[in-house]
Amino acid sequence: MSLIDFSQTNTRRSLVLLALGAIAGLAIAGYGLFTAQGTATRGIPPEAIATVNGRLILRTDYLTQVQTQFGVPYKDATLEQRKRVLEDMIAEELMVQRGLEADLASYDPEVRQALVNGVELQIFADVLAQQPTDAQLKEYYEKHRDKYVRDGIMQLRDLTVPGNAQSSAEQGTQVARQAAEALRHGTALDAVMKQFGLQDSRKLLDSGHIDVGDVFDFSAKARLDPKVFEAASTLAAGQTSDPVAASDGVHIVAMIRRQPPRQREFTEVSNEVWADLKKDAQQQVRTANLRYLQNKADVKSEGAK
């Protein structure tokens, strides 16, 4: 006995058979559409010169590479040259895909850095393409004038009262004051040092202080006690500071030659302003991009220890 009686009308069975017929028809039509000779899925898209595992090698990149590699217009390149470029581009794409499969970026520092550089170039593209106007450059300059100050130069002698010449801070300060007055009245520096038993800080092996020649302000600031540098920066050539009580004793500074810092005008530094503006804009874009990526990512960290 048949399990299905085809002599009886069954609405549900009819709908199922109709649906199966429709699906079969769509499948046959789809197969014909996507496998027909000359279709994009079977051949190469018009914008590409080749595909490698579905990845396109763009025709525009190929034309550019031929002209760049051989230094001739594409129409003047030989068939052998064109073939060589195409083979190289296919080989490169194969190697890139293999590198991705092998996850080189997870352990090769050079690959990781190249990826970072590539992403940054991508996000910086708009910034790099923009050309700031003169008004924008001048506005940036005015907001960051301190960036464009030419550092000053000092030639000085930093003199200290040795510990054996003072039994108290007051006595050390008194000795330094007398030495400063002698210098101001024209007594030779070497004679003052000998008379009051002063030492040149550059001769103190553990001080690391500056040399007797010309030095930039930033170098003097790095080498001198902050209080001593502050006193020195106010002096003009030929002047002597008042006694300065620093962490290593009492100092006086004799300024031999002084070229104070100078504000550089916009016309003098316009190229630097342009570069700095671009650099700041890139940093802003980079910070915003990292914030966006971090918000999307699942980042877990115990923090620096």
N, C-alpha and C positions, 0 to 999 in steps of 0.2 A: 504494500500500500504506500502510495506517495505521501511524503510528509507535507508537500505543498500542493494545494489544489489550484492548478492554473486555470481551471474552468470557471472559478469564482472571481468576481471583481474584488480587488484589494487595493484601496487607495494608498495605503502606506507603502505597499510593495511597488506601486507605480511611481511614486515620488522618488523612492530610493533608486530605481532603475534609471529614471530620468537624470538624477544627480550624477550617477556613475557615468552615464553617457556624456554629460556635459564636461566632467572632469577629464575623461579620456580625450575628448575633442580639444580641450584647452592644452593638454599635455602634448598632443601631436602637433598642434599649431605652434606652441612655444618652442618645441624642438626644431621645427623647420625654420622658425624665425631666427633663433640664435645660433644655428649651425649652417645657415645659408652661406655660400661662397661670397666673400667680400664684406661680410658684416664685421662690426668692430670687435666682437668677442672672438671671432675666428682669425681676423687679421690684425693689422696695426693701426691705431688711431691716426688720423691725418696730422695731428700735431706732434707725433713721435716719429723717430727714425728707427727705433727698435724697442722691444720690451724684454725685460729679464724677470721671469717669475711674476709677471703682471706689473712690474714697475716700469714706468716709461722713461726712455732716454729721449728727451725733447729734441725736436729738430732744430730749434733755435740755439740750444746749447751746443749741438753738434756743429752747426755752421760757425758759431763763435770760436769753438775749439780749433777747427781747421784753420781759420784765419789767424788765430793767436799763435798756434804752434808752428806754423810755417811762414807766417808773415806775408801772406799773399791773399788777395780776394778769393772767396770760395770758387768763383767761376774759373780762376786760373790755377787752382790746385789740381794735381794729377789724380787719376783714379787710385793709384797706389797710396798717395798721401791720404786721400779720403778714407780708403779702406783701413789704413793703419789707425787713424783717429777713431773710427767706429769700433774697431777691435779693442783698442785701449779703453774706450768708454764702457764697453760691455764687460771687459775684464775688471775694471774698477768697480762697476756695479755688483758683479759677482763677489768680489772681495769684501765690499761693504756689507752685503747681505750675509756673507759668512761671518763677518765680525759681529754683526747683530745676533746671529744665531748662537755664536760662542759667548755672547755677553762680555765682550772685551772691555766695555766701559766699567764693568764691576771690579776689575782688578788691574787694568793697565792705566797708569797715571797719565800717559800722553794722550790716550784716547779720551779719557775723562776730561782733560783740560781742553782738548779740541772741541768736545761737545759743549762745554761751558762757553768757550769762545764763540762757537757758532750760534748758540742761543742768544748770547749777548749782542752779537752783531745783528741778529734778527730783530731784537727788541729795540736796538739803537737806530735802526734804519731810518725811522722818521726824523729822529733828532739830528742825525748826521746829514740828512737831506735838506734840513731847514737852513736858511741863510739869515742870520740876525741882521736887523737894520742898524744903522748908526745910532738911532735913538735908543734902541735896546742895549747896545754896547755901552753907550754913555751912562745909561741908567744903572747898569751892572757895575760900571767903574765907580760911580758915586757911592753905591752901597758897600763897596769893598775897597775903599781907598787905601786902607791899611795894608792890602796885599801888594800895593805898587809903590812902596817906599824903598828907596835905595838905602841899604844898610850903611851906617856910619863907620868910620875908622878911627881907632885910637892908638896912640903910642904913649904909654904911661909907665910909671914906676909905682908899684904897690909896695909900700914900706911898712914893716911891722915892728912893734916894740917887743923885743925878746923877753921871755919870762924872767930871766935873771936881772933885768933892768927895772923890774917893777915888783913890789911886794904886795900891791893891791891894784884893783882896777882904777882907782882914783889916781894913783901915782903913774900908771901906764898912760892914762889919758893926759896927765899933765906933761909928761915927757913928749908925747905925740904933739900936743899943742905948741910946745916950745919949738919943736923941730919944724912944724908947719909955718910958724911965724918967721923962723930963720930963712926958710926957702922963699917966703913972700918978700923978704927984704933983700933977696938977691944972693944969698950965700949958696955956693956951689953944692949940688946935690951930694957928691961924694964926701964933701967936708961935713955936711950936716949928718950924714949917715955915721961918719966916724965920731963926730962930737957927741951924738946922742945914742950911739950904739944900736942904730936901726939895722934891720936885715931886709934884704930884697926878697920878696915872696917867691920869685922865680928860682931862688937858690935853695929853698926849703924842699927837700927831696920828697916829702910826703904831701906837699900842697897841690902839686899839679897845676900851678898857676901859669899865667900867660908869659910869653916871651917878651923881651924888651923892645922888639920891633913893632911895626904896624900890625894891628889885628882888627878884624871886623868886630862890630859890636856884638854880634851873635856869639862869636868865639869868646870874647871877653865875658859875656854874661854866663856862658857855660862853665868858665873856669874860675871866676871870682866868686867870693861870698856875695849873696844877694844884696846885703847892705852896702858892701864895698862897691859893687857895680852901680847901684842906685846913686851913690855919691859921685862916682866917676862920670856917669852919663850927664851930669849937670855942669861939668867943668868945660871951660874953653882952654885952648892952648896956653901954656904958661901959668895956669892956675893950680893951686894946691887945696885939697879938701881939708875940712875940719877933721878932728879925730873921729874914727868910726869904730865902735865897739862891735866886733864880729865874734863868731863862735870860736875862732882860733887866736883871739887877742885883739889888741888895738892897732888900727891901720891908719895911715894917711896916704893919699893918692896924689902924686905929682903928674899932671897932664903935660906931656912934652909936645905932642901934636894932636890936633883934633879936627876931624871932618865929620860934622853932624849928619844924621840921617836926612834924606831929601825926598820930598814927595815927587814922584815922577808924573808928568803930565799925560793926559789921555792920548795925545798924538804920538807920544813916545812908546806907549805900551799897548796900543790898540790890538796888535796881533796876540799879545798875551791875554788881553781881555777876551778876545774871541775864543781862544782855546779854553780859558777858564770857564766861560759861560757854557760852552759845549760840554765840558767835563761835568759841571754841576748838573746840567740838564740830563746827562746820561745817568748820573748817580741817582737822581730823582726817579727816573724811569726804572732803573734797576731795583731800587727799593720798593717801588709800587708793584713791580712784577713779582718779586720774591714774596711780598706780603700776600698777593693773590694766590700764588702757588702754595704757600704755607696754609692758607685758609682752606684750600681744596684737599690738602694732603693729610694723612694720618701720621703725625710726627710724634714720637715718644722719646723723651730724653731724661736722663737722671741729672743733667746739668753738669757744668764744669766742676771738677774736684781738685 
